[in-house]
């Protein structure tokens, strides 16, 4: 295993992009909002 210098450690790139994080959080908020809306305002299916 190699030891990295401080400048080499600062130059390491990787991880999740901010766009993916925002998309996941937005999706979760939308999903939870839909569940709460369906629970508080239930409607019958139109068959």
C-alpha positions in Angstrom: 0.0 0.0 0.0 1.3 3.4 -0.9 1.3 6.4 1.4 -0.1 9.5 -0.3 1.1 13.0 0.3 -1.2 15.7 1.4 -1.5 17.3 -2.0 -2.2 13.9 -3.6 -5.0 13.3 -1.2 -6.6 16.6 -2.0 -6.5 15.8 -5.7 -8.5 12.6 -5.4 -11.8 12.8 -7.3 -14.8 10.6 -6.9 -18.1 10.2 -5.0 -21.6 11.0 -6.0 -22.3 14.0 -8.1 -24.6 16.8 -6.7 -27.1 16.2 -9.5 -27.7 12.6 -8.4 -28.0 13.6 -4.8 -30.6 16.3 -5.6 -32.5 13.9 -7.9 -32.7 11.2 -5.2 -33.8 13.7 -2.5 -36.4 15.2 -4.8 -37.7 11.8 -5.7 -38.0 10.8 -2.0 -39.9 14.0 -1.1 -42.3 13.5 -4.0 -42.9 9.8 -3.1 -43.5 10.6 0.6 -45.8 13.5 -0.4 -47.8 11.1 -2.6 -48.2 8.6 0.2 -49.4 11.3 2.6 -51.8 12.7 0.1 -53.2 9.3 -0.6 -53.6 8.5 3.0 -55.2 11.9 3.9 -57.4 12.1 0.8 -58.3 8.6 -0.4 -60.3 8.2 -3.6 -61.9 5.1 -5.0 -60.8 3.7 -8.3 -63.1 4.4 -11.3 -63.9 0.9 -12.6 
